[in-house]
């Protein structure tokens, strides 16, 4: 009689740290593709279907042949690049704008440390994180049986995408007043980059063999689209990696220049007026008359209706005595204390 099966261990994605999760994702992706599309004929059919359907290209990416490793890159790269972009923007905003918003950056600035130290530390932190990410992705694909050289290019493409968005996140932290606003702008940029990459792939040009494509111009406005052009496992072109690194370098230089022209905790874009900026109620008898701006009934400053709909007074129908001034017709100074409006 068979012994009872041992209880299943926790899933690897629930217990591994971030770098091991990426490595496991690479192994599982390579294994799943090999099991599902085990031969070139099956993969060629899927790729020809994708080339004929722009919606699939927008979600998947650019096909670069029927080899197993190229097919894995076609399946998973855009997801890894999207996650790397979000990781780096959140890191940049958390380390810069959130620190200023909480006041900790100002405490650090009160010491003998340079004002640029937090930004330099963020760049070092992000660069190390992306190097670890590159190594994890390359190790995962290699462990899945894919070509080591192509795996290294794939990992570098993911890391370079992350570096580009690290620079953008630092820029957003300079312009927005709150960490929430900076995260919203950075996340929108990552999503827009993904959409531009998808649009460029959907509008791409198929090659004569029917299993390869060239991206259209919208992809060149997207860091994800830039690094997809590395064509890992087929062309292994490292030149597009320079675009992501260059974008991060230029963005960092602009950040250092902008930091010297603003106060700690301030932003280059003014904060939108909110509830705390609203004027207080006008005390006294004018409060029930609609405040200092006039009564809330027809003809008053608070009347939401257009002037054409206001009642028209007719001679002889008014109960106003000659020379009488009604309370809401008095100047604000007569009803409100000084300093209210």
C-alpha positions in Angstrom: 0.0 0.0 0.0 1.4 3.3 -1.0 2.3 5.7 1.8 0.5 9.0 1.9 2.0 11.9 0.0 3.9 14.5 1.9 2.2 17.9 2.1 3.2 20.3 -0.6 5.8 22.8 0.2 5.1 26.5 -0.1 5.4 27.8 -3.7 8.8 29.2 -4.6 7.3 32.6 -5.5 6.0 33.0 -2.0 9.3 32.3 -0.2 12.1 33.4 -2.5 13.5 37.0 -2.3 13.2 39.3 -5.3 16.2 38.2 -7.3 15.4 34.5 -6.8 11.8 35.1 -7.9 13.1 36.5 -11.2 15.5 33.6 -11.6 12.7 31.1 -10.9 10.4 33.0 -13.4 13.1 32.4 -16.0 13.4 28.7 -15.3 9.6 28.2 -15.2 9.1 30.2 -18.4 11.7 28.3 -20.3 10.4 24.9 -19.0 6.8 25.8 -19.7 7.5 26.9 -23.3 9.6 23.8 -24.0 6.7 21.6 -22.7 3.9 23.4 -24.5 5.7 24.2 -27.8 8.3 21.5 -27.9 9.2 21.7 -31.6 9.9 24.4 -34.2 6.7 23.5 -36.1 4.4 24.3 -33.2 6.3 27.5 -32.4 6.2 28.6 -36.0 2.4 28.2 -36.1 2.0 30.3 -33.0 4.3 33.1 -34.3 2.6 33.3 -37.7 -0.7 33.6 -35.8 0.8 36.4 -33.7 2.2 38.2 -36.8 -1.3 38.2 -38.4 -3.0 39.5 -35.2 -1.8 43.0 -34.0 -3.6 42.5 -30.6 -1.3 39.6 -29.8 1.8 41.6 -30.8 0.7 44.4 -28.6 0.5 42.1 -25.6 3.4 39.9 -26.3 6.1 41.7 -28.3 8.2 41.2 -31.4 8.8 37.6 -32.6 12.4 36.9 -33.6 12.3 33.4 -34.9 11.2 29.9 -33.9 14.1 28.9 -31.7 13.1 28.0 -28.1 15.2 30.7 -26.5 14.0 33.4 -28.9 10.4 32.3 -28.3 10.9 32.6 -24.5 12.2 36.1 -24.9 9.2 36.9 -27.1 6.9 35.6 -24.3 8.2 37.1 -21.2 10.5 40.1 -21.8 7.8 42.8 -21.8 6.5 41.6 -18.4 9.9 41.6 -16.8 10.6 45.1 -18.2 7.3 46.4 -16.9 8.0 45.1 -13.4 11.6 46.5 -13.5 10.2 49.9 -14.5 7.7 50.0 -11.7 10.3 48.8 -9.2 12.7 51.6 -10.0 10.2 54.4 -10.1 8.8 53.4 -6.7 12.4 53.2 -5.3 13.3 56.6 -6.7 10.2 58.3 -5.3 10.4 56.6 -2.0 14.1 57.6 -1.5 13.7 61.2 -2.6 10.2 62.8 -2.5 8.9 60.7 0.4 12.0 61.5 2.5 11.5 65.2 1.9 7.8 65.0 2.5 8.4 63.4 5.9 11.1 65.9 6.9 14.0 63.3 7.2 15.8 64.8 4.2 15.9 68.2 5.9 17.4 66.6 9.0 20.1 65.1 6.9 20.7 68.4 5.2 21.3 70.0 8.6 24.4 67.9 9.0 27.7 68.3 7.3 26.7 66.0 4.5 26.3 67.4 1.0 22.8 68.2 -0.2 23.4 65.8 -3.1 24.2 62.8 -0.9 20.6 61.4 -0.8 20.4 61.5 -4.6 23.8 59.9 -5.0 22.7 57.2 -2.5 19.5 56.6 -4.4 21.4 56.2 -7.7 23.9 53.7 -6.1 21.0 51.8 -4.5 19.1 51.6 -7.8 22.2 50.7 -9.8 23.1 47.8 -7.5 19.5 46.6 -7.5 19.4 46.6 -11.3 22.7 44.7 -11.4 21.3 42.1 -9.1 18.2 42.0 -11.3 20.3 41.5 -14.4 22.2 38.6 -12.8 19.0 37.0 -11.6 17.3 37.1 -15.0 20.4 35.8 -16.7 20.9 33.0 -14.2 17.3 32.0 -14.5 17.3 31.7 -18.2 20.6 29.9 -18.2 19.3 27.5 -15.6 16.4 26.8 -17.9 18.7 25.6 -20.6 18.9 28.7 -22.8 21.9 30.2 -24.4 24.2 31.9 -21.8 25.2 34.8 -24.0 21.6 35.6 -25.0 20.5 35.2 -21.4 23.1 37.8 -20.4 21.7 40.2 -23.0 18.2 39.6 -21.9 19.1 40.3 -18.3 21.0 43.5 -19.3 17.9 44.6 -21.3 15.7 44.3 -18.3 18.2 46.1 -16.0 18.7 48.9 -18.6 15.0 49.4 -18.7 15.0 49.7 -14.9 17.8 52.3 -15.0 15.9 54.4 -17.5 12.9 54.6 -15.2 15.1 55.2 -12.2 16.2 58.4 -13.8 12.6 59.3 -14.7 11.4 58.6 -11.1 14.1 61.0 -9.8 12.9 63.7 -12.2 9.2 63.2 -11.2 10.3 63.6 -7.5 11.7 67.0 -8.4 8.5 68.3 -10.0 5.7 66.9 -7.8 5.0 68.1 -4.3 4.0 64.8 -2.8 5.2 61.2 -3.0 1.7 60.2 -4.1 1.8 62.6 -7.0 5.3 61.6 -8.1 4.3 57.9 -8.0 1.2 58.7 -10.1 3.3 60.4 -12.7 6.0 57.8 -12.8 3.5 54.9 -13.0 1.7 56.6 -15.8 5.0 57.0 -17.6 5.7 53.2 -17.3 2.3 52.3 -18.5 2.6 54.8 -21.4 5.9 53.3 -22.3 4.3 49.8 -22.4 1.5 51.0 -24.6 3.9 52.8 -27.0 5.9 49.6 -27.2 2.8 47.6 -27.9 1.6 50.1 -30.6 5.0 50.0 -32.3 4.9 46.2 -32.3 1.4 46.1 -33.6 2.3 48.4 -36.5 5.6 46.6 -37.2 6.7 45.2 -40.5 6.8 41.3 -41.0 10.0 39.8 -42.5 9.8 37.6 -45.6 10.1 34.4 -43.5 6.9 35.2 -41.6 8.4 34.5 -38.2 10.3 37.8 -37.6 9.2 41.4 -37.4 10.7 44.9 -37.2 9.1 47.5 -34.9 7.5 50.7 -36.1 8.5 54.2 -34.9 6.4 54.4 -31.7 8.6 51.8 -30.1 11.5 54.2 -30.2 9.7 56.5 -27.8 9.6 53.7 -25.2 12.4 52.5 -23.0 10.8 49.0 -23.1 10.8 49.3 -26.9 14.4 50.3 -27.0 15.6 47.3 -25.1 13.4 44.9 -27.0 15.6 45.8 -30.0 18.5 43.9 -28.4 16.8 40.7 -30.0 18.3 38.5 -27.3 19.2 34.9 -28.5 19.2 35.9 -32.2 21.0 39.1 -32.9 22.3 39.7 -29.4 22.7 43.4 -30.1 24.0 45.4 -27.1 23.8 48.8 -28.8 20.2 49.6 -27.6 21.4 49.2 -24.0 23.3 52.5 -24.3 20.0 54.3 -24.8 18.6 53.3 -21.4 21.9 54.0 -19.6 22.3 57.3 -21.4 18.7 58.3 -20.5 19.4 57.6 -16.8 22.6 59.6 -16.9 21.0 62.6 -18.6 18.1 62.4 -16.2 20.4 62.3 -13.2 22.4 65.3 -14.4 19.1 67.3 -14.8 18.1 66.2 -11.3 21.3 67.5 -9.8 20.9 70.8 -11.6 17.3 71.2 -10.5 18.1 70.4 -6.9 20.3 73.5 -6.6 17.4 75.8 -7.5 14.7 74.6 -5.1 14.3 74.4 -1.3 14.1 71.1 0.5 10.5 69.9 0.6 9.5 72.3 -2.2 8.6 71.3 -5.8 9.1 72.8 -9.2 5.3 72.6 -9.9 3.1 74.5 -7.4 0.8 72.4 -5.2 -2.8 72.5 -6.2 -5.1 74.4 -3.8 -7.0 72.0 -1.5 -9.3 72.0 1.5 -6.7 73.6 3.8 -6.5 76.6 1.4 -10.3 77.3 1.5 -11.4 80.5 3.2 -13.2 80.1 6.5 -16.9 81.0 7.0 -17.8 84.7 7.5 -19.0 85.1 11.1 -21.8 87.3 12.1 -25.2 88.0 10.6 -23.8 87.6 7.0 -23.3 83.9 7.5 -27.1 83.1 7.1 -27.1 85.5 4.1 -24.6 83.5 2.2 -21.3 85.0 3.5 -19.7 88.2 2.5 -20.2 87.6 -1.2 -23.9 88.1 -1.2 -27.1 86.2 -0.6 -27.6 82.7 -2.0 -31.0 83.5 -3.5 -31.7 84.9 -7.0 -29.2 87.5 -8.0 -26.8 86.7 -5.2 -23.1 85.8 -5.8 -23.8 82.2 -4.7 -26.7 81.7 -7.1 -25.7 78.8 -9.4 -28.2 79.7 -12.1 -27.2 81.8 -15.1 -28.2 85.5 -15.0 -30.7 85.0 -17.8 -32.8 82.9 -15.4 -32.9 85.3 -12.5 -36.3 86.9 -11.7 -36.8 90.3 -13.3 -38.2 93.0 -10.8 -41.1 95.0 -12.1 -41.9 98.5 -11.0 -44.6 98.7 -8.3 -44.1 95.1 -7.2 -41.2 95.8 -4.8 -41.7 96.3 -1.1 -38.4 98.3 -0.8 -38.9 101.8 0.7 -37.1 104.7 -0.9 -33.5 104.9 0.2 -33.6 101.5 2.0 -30.4 99.3 1.8 -31.0 95.7 2.5 -28.5 93.7 4.6 -27.0 91.8 1.6 -26.4 95.0 -0.3 -24.1 96.5 2.4 -20.4 96.4 1.8 -18.5 93.5 3.2 -16.7 95.7 5.7 -20.0 96.4 7.4 -20.8 92.8 8.1 -17.4 91.0 8.3 -14.5 91.6 10.6 -11.2 92.8 9.0 -9.2 90.2 7.2 -12.2 88.1 5.9 -13.4 88.0 2.3 
